[in-house]
Amino acid sequence: MTIDIRYKTGQFKLAFVSLLALFVGFMIYSVIEGIAESILAFIFSFVFLLTYFFLLLIKPYYFYYNDDKTKLIIRFYHSHPIFRVFKAYEIPKNIISGYQISKSFLGLRKELKINIEQKNKTGGYPPVSLTLLSSKELKELEKSLKNLSDANSRK
């Protein structure tokens, strides 16, 4: 099974760029027109800035998931055009012992943490944001991870 949300990530990247451009535009307008005439521009700038920081807080990440072969492949990065750090996990399927999907920030931020067991030691990978996944994609992901962890717990 493969999940790839490249298109949604592009939309959020565009949203970040648009919000920054509108904020800068309104601030330039405020400077040119003077403060007394541009209270409305300050209000709009404040709303754009709040929306921008809200988007940063919910962590809209690009997410790619593939479980077709012997390894589980997860690729992810932040959709913000500046804070982008490309990361990937390649996890052998036979060491996956479980997973957790947690919700925070009023249920808007979803994160996946994969647990592994190898040589009688347990550990886990750092959480990956699933905020941009639709409910259908999230259910497919949970089903796939449940099958993997159940198959490994029977061994």
C-alpha positions in Angstrom: 0.0 0.0 0.0 1.2 3.5 -0.8 0.1 6.9 0.6 1.5 10.0 -1.1 0.1 13.4 -0.3 2.3 15.5 -2.6 -0.6 17.6 -4.0 -2.0 18.6 -0.6 1.5 19.6 0.5 1.9 21.8 -2.5 -1.3 23.6 -1.6 0.0 24.3 1.9 3.3 25.5 0.6 1.3 27.9 -1.6 -0.7 29.0 1.4 2.5 29.8 3.4 3.9 31.9 0.5 0.6 33.7 -0.1 0.2 34.6 3.6 3.7 36.0 3.8 3.3 38.0 0.6 -0.1 39.4 1.8 1.4 40.3 5.2 4.4 42.1 3.6 2.1 43.9 1.1 -0.2 45.2 3.9 2.8 46.3 5.9 4.2 48.2 3.0 0.8 49.8 2.3 0.7 50.8 6.0 4.1 52.5 5.9 3.2 54.3 2.6 -0.2 55.5 3.7 0.6 56.3 7.3 -0.7 54.7 10.5 -3.8 56.7 10.9 -5.2 55.8 7.4 -4.2 52.1 7.5 -5.7 50.6 10.7 -7.6 48.2 8.5 -4.3 47.1 6.9 -2.8 46.4 10.4 -5.9 44.3 11.3 -5.6 42.3 8.1 -1.8 41.9 8.7 -2.5 40.6 12.2 -5.1 38.1 10.9 -2.7 36.8 8.2 0.1 36.5 10.8 -2.2 34.6 13.2 -3.2 32.2 10.4 0.5 31.7 9.4 1.5 30.8 12.9 -1.5 28.5 13.3 -0.4 26.6 10.2 3.1 26.3 11.7 1.7 24.9 14.9 -0.4 22.1 13.3 2.7 20.9 11.4 1.4 20.2 7.9 4.0 17.7 6.6 4.4 16.0 3.3 3.9 12.3 4.0 4.8 9.3 1.9 4.2 5.7 3.1 5.0 2.4 1.3 4.8 -1.1 2.8 5.0 -3.2 -0.3 8.4 -4.9 0.1 10.4 -6.1 3.1 10.9 -2.6 4.4 8.4 0.1 5.6 9.4 3.3 3.9 8.2 6.7 5.3 9.3 10.0 3.9 8.3 13.4 5.2 9.1 17.1 5.4 7.5 20.3 6.5 5.4 22.0 3.8 6.8 25.4 4.8 9.1 26.5 2.0 11.9 27.7 4.4 11.8 25.1 7.3 12.1 22.1 5.0 14.3 19.2 6.1 13.8 16.1 4.1 13.7 12.9 6.3 13.1 9.2 5.6 12.7 6.1 7.7 13.4 2.6 6.2 12.2 0.1 8.8 12.5 -3.6 8.3 9.0 -5.0 8.7 10.0 -7.8 11.0 11.1 -5.5 13.9 7.9 -3.4 14.1 6.2 -4.1 17.4 3.5 -1.4 17.5 2.5 2.1 16.7 0.7 5.0 18.2 -1.3 7.8 16.5 -1.8 10.7 18.9 -3.8 13.9 18.5 -3.0 17.2 20.0 -3.7 20.9 19.6 -7.5 20.5 19.7 -7.3 17.3 17.6 -5.9 19.2 14.6 -2.3 17.9 14.9 -1.9 14.1 14.4 1.4 12.3 14.9 2.6 8.7 14.2 5.1 7.0 16.4 6.4 3.6 15.4 7.8 1.2 18.0 10.3 -1.4 17.2 11.8 -4.4 19.0 15.2 -5.8 18.1 17.4 -8.2 20.0 15.1 -8.0 23.1 15.4 -4.2 23.2 12.5 -1.9 22.5 12.6 1.6 21.0 10.9 3.9 18.7 11.2 6.4 15.9 10.6 10.1 16.5 7.0 11.1 15.7 5.9 12.0 12.2 3.1 14.5 11.5 0.0 13.1 9.8 -2.0 16.4 9.9 -2.6 16.5 6.1 -3.9 12.9 5.8 -7.6 12.6 5.1 -9.7 10.3 7.3 -9.7 7.6 4.6 -5.9 7.7 4.3 -5.5 7.7 8.1 -7.7 4.5 8.3 -5.7 2.8 5.5 -2.5 3.7 7.3 -3.8 2.3 10.7 -5.0 -0.9 9.0 -1.6 -1.4 7.4 0.3 -0.7 10.6 -2.0 -2.9 12.6 -1.5 -5.8 10.2 2.3 -5.4 10.5 2.4 -5.2 14.3 -0.1 -8.1 14.6 2.0 -10.3 12.2 5.1 -9.5 14.3 3.5 -10.1 17.6 2.4 -13.7 16.5 6.0 -14.7 16.0 
